[in-house]
């Protein structure tokens, strides 16, 4: 599992940062990529990475401001020319389907794959045997959501060496033991599968926020998560400006990270006023409160390791 930041700027592109888009690569887990927001020129940014548009399985839109959706029609159109034939699901606030379909109708765009639209509301949006995705509504000028991506715990591995020492040869019996079942061997011995399964592997938990004014909803989004990806549009001395424009400062979100006990905080959606080295101001402010903070730059990649329960 890997986070790839395709765009980390706020509002409009700058020389150092494109507008917002974040990829969560799940190649080992399910052979696909999930995309969070799709600002202008996201498909151009993808060209500089290992991401394959045809492998994008789901797109989660946090809100419908232009710097988060203007790249969507272009990317979806190009995907059809790049071998994309599988169903793609788009989750987003009311209006996202109308926006995409209007763009296609006016431009005469035809896709070779189906799109399924799911209107985002608070609560669980998706669940299978691997992941749960939950949405939490935040506070912005328009409806905006944060997404929790919760990987389910993986069962421990079968203790093969212990079984071999007991003279149990590989075969169907291993499958039953792996499932935690009791097995009676030919010599009459009864083995309990639970005695031969190692510790389970704890699933990773990631929260990715849309644009938001600081409220208790940011705490709710971060609660129980390992990783928090959150906007940090302004520095601490711009807190009034941040409030007026429904955004968050570096110190505000660092306080959330500390209070909720997350492992790592990634700052993104950086205002163009913090060009180049000036963005270090945001990082330093946040680290004074929560040390394990990183400021995301375009094309940064972060591997998300799995711990043991």
C-alpha positions as CSV (number, residue, x, y, z in Angstrom):
1,X,0.0,0.0,0.0
2,X,1.5,3.3,-1.1
3,X,0.4,7.0,-1.0
4,X,1.3,8.9,-4.1
5,X,0.8,12.7,-4.0
6,X,0.0,13.9,-7.6
7,X,-1.0,17.4,-6.6
8,X,-0.5,19.2,-3.3
9,X,-1.5,22.8,-4.0
10,X,-4.6,24.8,-3.1
11,X,-6.9,26.8,-5.4
12,X,-4.8,26.9,-8.5
13,X,-1.6,25.4,-9.9
14,X,1.7,27.1,-9.0
15,X,5.2,26.5,-10.2
16,X,5.9,24.1,-7.5
17,X,2.6,22.4,-6.9
18,X,-0.3,21.2,-9.0
19,X,-3.8,21.2,-7.6
20,X,-5.1,18.4,-5.5
21,X,-5.0,14.7,-6.3
22,X,-3.8,11.7,-4.2
23,X,-3.4,8.1,-5.3
24,X,-3.6,5.2,-2.9
25,X,-1.9,2.3,-4.7
26,X,-3.2,-1.1,-3.7
27,X,-1.3,-3.2,-6.1
28,X,-0.3,-6.0,-3.7
29,X,-3.7,-6.0,-2.0
30,X,-6.0,-5.9,-5.0
31,X,-4.0,-5.0,-8.1
32,X,-5.7,-1.6,-8.4
33,X,-5.4,2.1,-7.5
34,X,-7.8,4.4,-5.7
35,X,-7.8,8.1,-6.5
36,X,-8.8,10.9,-4.1
37,X,-9.8,14.0,-6.0
38,X,-8.7,14.8,-9.5
39,X,-7.6,18.4,-10.0
40,X,-6.7,20.0,-13.3
41,X,-3.9,18.2,-15.1
42,X,-3.9,15.1,-12.9
43,X,-3.5,12.9,-15.9
44,X,-0.3,14.9,-16.8
45,X,1.0,14.3,-13.3
46,X,0.3,10.6,-13.6
47,X,2.6,10.4,-16.6
48,X,5.5,11.0,-14.2
49,X,4.6,8.1,-12.0
50,X,4.1,4.3,-12.3
51,X,0.3,4.7,-12.0
52,X,-1.7,3.1,-14.8
53,X,-5.0,4.8,-15.4
54,X,-6.6,1.5,-16.5
55,X,-5.9,0.2,-13.0
56,X,-7.8,3.0,-11.3
57,X,-10.8,1.2,-9.7
58,X,-12.4,3.9,-7.6
59,X,-12.3,7.7,-7.5
60,X,-13.3,9.4,-4.3
61,X,-14.2,13.1,-4.7
62,X,-14.1,15.1,-1.5
63,X,-16.0,18.1,-2.8
64,X,-16.9,19.8,-6.1
65,X,-14.6,22.9,-6.1
66,X,-12.8,23.2,-9.3
67,X,-9.3,22.5,-8.0
68,X,-10.5,19.1,-6.9
69,X,-12.5,18.0,-10.0
70,X,-11.4,19.9,-13.2
71,X,-9.1,17.0,-14.2
72,X,-11.8,14.4,-14.0
73,X,-13.3,14.4,-17.5
74,X,-9.9,14.4,-19.2
75,X,-8.6,11.5,-17.1
76,X,-11.7,9.4,-17.6
77,X,-11.6,10.1,-21.3
78,X,-7.9,9.1,-21.6
79,X,-8.5,5.9,-19.6
80,X,-10.6,4.5,-22.4
81,X,-7.7,4.9,-24.8
82,X,-5.3,3.3,-22.4
83,X,-6.9,-0.1,-22.1
84,X,-9.4,0.7,-19.4
85,X,-12.3,-1.6,-19.8
86,X,-13.3,-2.5,-16.2
87,X,-16.0,-0.8,-14.2
88,X,-14.9,2.4,-12.5
89,X,-16.8,3.7,-9.5
90,X,-16.9,7.4,-8.6
91,X,-17.9,8.5,-5.1
92,X,-18.7,12.1,-4.6
93,X,-21.1,14.8,-3.4
94,X,-24.4,15.5,-5.2
95,X,-23.6,17.0,-8.6
96,X,-20.5,15.0,-9.5
97,X,-22.4,12.7,-11.9
98,X,-24.1,15.7,-13.6
99,X,-20.7,17.5,-14.0
100,X,-19.0,14.5,-15.6
101,X,-21.9,13.5,-17.9
102,X,-22.4,17.1,-19.0
103,X,-18.8,17.4,-19.9
104,X,-19.0,14.1,-21.9
105,X,-22.2,15.2,-23.6
106,X,-21.0,18.5,-24.8
107,X,-17.6,17.2,-25.9
108,X,-19.0,14.1,-27.5
109,X,-16.9,11.8,-25.4
110,X,-17.6,8.1,-25.5
111,X,-16.2,5.6,-23.0
112,X,-15.5,1.9,-23.5
113,X,-16.1,1.1,-19.9
114,X,-19.0,1.6,-17.4
115,X,-19.0,4.2,-14.6
116,X,-21.0,3.6,-11.5
117,X,-21.8,6.8,-9.5
118,X,-22.4,6.7,-5.7
119,X,-23.5,9.8,-4.0
120,X,-21.4,10.4,-0.9
121,X,-23.2,10.6,2.4
122,X,-22.0,10.1,6.0
123,X,-21.4,6.5,7.0
124,X,-20.0,3.4,5.3
125,X,-19.8,3.8,1.5
126,X,-18.0,0.6,0.6
127,X,-17.1,-2.7,2.3
128,X,-15.7,-6.0,1.1
129,X,-13.6,-8.7,2.7
130,X,-10.5,-6.4,2.5
131,X,-11.6,-2.8,3.1
132,X,-14.1,-0.5,4.6
133,X,-14.5,3.1,3.4
134,X,-16.4,5.5,5.6
135,X,-17.2,9.1,4.8
136,X,-17.4,12.0,7.4
137,X,-18.9,15.3,6.4
138,X,-16.6,18.3,7.1
139,X,-17.3,22.0,7.1
140,X,-16.4,23.9,4.0
141,X,-18.1,26.5,1.8
142,X,-19.8,23.7,-0.1
143,X,-20.5,20.1,1.0
144,X,-17.1,18.4,1.6
145,X,-16.1,15.0,3.0
146,X,-13.2,13.2,4.5
147,X,-12.7,9.5,3.8
148,X,-11.5,6.8,6.2
149,X,-9.9,3.8,4.5
150,X,-9.8,0.9,6.9
151,X,-8.0,-2.3,6.0
152,X,-9.4,-5.3,7.7
153,X,-7.0,-7.4,9.9
154,X,-5.3,-10.3,8.1
155,X,-5.3,-13.7,9.7
156,X,-1.9,-15.0,10.9
157,X,0.1,-17.4,8.8
158,X,0.0,-21.1,9.3
159,X,2.9,-22.4,11.4
160,X,4.1,-24.8,8.8
161,X,7.5,-25.7,10.5
162,X,5.7,-26.7,13.7
163,X,3.4,-29.0,11.7
164,X,6.3,-30.5,9.9
165,X,8.0,-31.3,13.2
166,X,4.8,-33.2,14.2
167,X,5.0,-35.2,11.0
168,X,2.0,-33.5,9.4
169,X,2.6,-33.4,5.6
170,X,1.3,-30.6,3.4
171,X,-2.0,-31.2,1.8
172,X,-5.7,-30.6,2.4
173,X,-5.2,-30.8,6.2
174,X,-3.2,-27.5,6.0
175,X,-6.2,-25.8,4.5
176,X,-8.5,-26.9,7.3
177,X,-6.0,-25.9,10.0
178,X,-5.5,-22.5,8.3
179,X,-9.3,-22.0,8.7
180,X,-9.0,-22.7,12.4
181,X,-10.8,-26.0,12.3
182,X,-10.1,-29.2,14.3
183,X,-8.5,-32.0,12.3
184,X,-8.2,-35.7,13.2
185,X,-5.1,-37.2,11.7
186,X,-4.8,-40.8,10.5
187,X,-3.0,-41.9,13.7
188,X,-5.9,-40.5,15.8
189,X,-4.3,-37.3,16.9
190,X,-6.6,-34.3,17.0
191,X,-5.1,-30.9,16.1
192,X,-6.8,-27.6,16.8
193,X,-6.2,-25.2,13.9
194,X,-6.1,-22.2,16.2
195,X,-3.0,-23.6,17.9
196,X,-1.1,-23.4,14.6
197,X,-2.0,-19.9,13.4
198,X,0.4,-17.0,14.1
199,X,-0.6,-13.6,15.3
200,X,-3.0,-11.7,13.0
201,X,-1.6,-8.8,11.0
202,X,-3.2,-5.5,11.9
203,X,-4.8,-3.6,9.0
204,X,-3.8,-0.1,8.1
205,X,-6.1,2.8,8.7
206,X,-5.9,6.0,6.7
207,X,-7.9,9.2,6.7
208,X,-7.9,11.6,3.8
209,X,-9.6,15.0,4.3
210,X,-11.2,17.3,1.9
211,X,-11.1,21.1,2.4
212,X,-12.5,22.0,5.8
213,X,-12.6,24.6,8.5
214,X,-11.4,23.2,11.8
215,X,-14.2,21.6,13.8
216,X,-14.6,18.5,15.9
217,X,-15.3,16.6,12.7
218,X,-11.5,16.6,12.0
219,X,-11.0,14.9,15.3
220,X,-13.7,12.4,14.4
221,X,-12.1,11.8,11.0
222,X,-8.7,11.2,12.7
223,X,-9.9,9.0,15.6
224,X,-8.5,5.5,15.5
225,X,-6.5,6.2,12.3
226,X,-2.8,5.4,11.8
227,X,-2.3,7.9,9.0
228,X,-3.9,11.3,8.5
229,X,-3.7,13.2,5.3
230,X,-5.1,16.7,5.8
231,X,-5.2,20.1,4.3
232,X,-2.9,22.7,5.8
233,X,-3.6,25.6,3.6
234,X,-2.3,28.3,5.9
235,X,0.2,29.0,8.6
236,X,-0.7,29.7,12.2
237,X,-0.6,33.5,11.8
238,X,-3.3,33.2,9.1
239,X,-5.9,31.5,11.4
240,X,-8.5,34.2,10.9
241,X,-8.1,34.0,7.1
242,X,-8.3,30.2,7.3
243,X,-11.6,30.4,9.3
244,X,-13.1,32.9,6.9
245,X,-12.3,30.8,3.9
246,X,-13.2,27.4,5.5
247,X,-9.6,26.1,5.7
248,X,-7.2,24.7,8.3
249,X,-3.8,25.9,9.6
250,X,-0.8,23.8,10.3
251,X,-1.0,24.1,14.1
252,X,-4.8,23.3,14.1
253,X,-4.4,20.0,12.4
254,X,-1.2,19.1,14.3
255,X,-3.2,19.5,17.6
256,X,-5.7,17.1,16.2
257,X,-3.0,14.6,15.3
258,X,-1.6,14.8,18.8
259,X,-4.9,14.5,20.6
260,X,-6.1,11.5,18.5
261,X,-2.8,9.7,18.8
262,X,-2.2,8.9,15.1
263,X,1.1,7.7,13.9
264,X,1.9,10.0,11.0
265,X,0.5,13.3,9.7
266,X,0.9,14.4,6.1
267,X,0.2,18.1,5.3
268,X,-1.2,18.9,1.8
269,X,-3.3,21.5,0.0
270,X,-0.7,24.2,0.6
271,X,-1.5,27.8,-0.4
272,X,0.5,29.3,-3.3
273,X,1.7,32.0,-0.9
274,X,4.1,29.4,0.6
275,X,6.3,28.8,-2.4
276,X,9.5,26.8,-2.2
277,X,11.3,26.9,1.1
278,X,8.6,29.1,2.7
279,X,6.5,26.0,3.1
280,X,8.9,24.8,5.7
281,X,7.2,27.3,8.0
282,X,4.1,25.2,8.0
283,X,6.1,22.0,8.7
284,X,8.1,23.5,11.6
285,X,4.9,24.9,13.2
286,X,3.2,21.5,13.0
287,X,6.3,19.6,14.3
288,X,6.5,21.8,17.4
289,X,3.1,20.2,18.3
290,X,3.3,16.8,16.5
291,X,6.8,15.6,15.6
292,X,5.9,12.9,13.1
293,X,4.6,15.4,10.5
294,X,5.6,15.6,6.9
295,X,4.7,18.1,4.3
296,X,3.7,16.5,1.0
297,X,5.2,17.6,-2.3
298,X,4.1,16.7,-5.8
299,X,5.3,13.1,-6.6
300,X,6.1,12.2,-3.1
301,X,5.5,8.5,-2.4
302,X,5.1,7.0,1.1
303,X,4.9,3.3,1.7
304,X,2.4,2.4,4.4
305,X,3.6,-0.6,6.4
306,X,1.4,-3.0,8.2
307,X,2.0,-3.7,11.9
308,X,1.2,-6.8,14.0
309,X,-1.8,-6.9,16.3
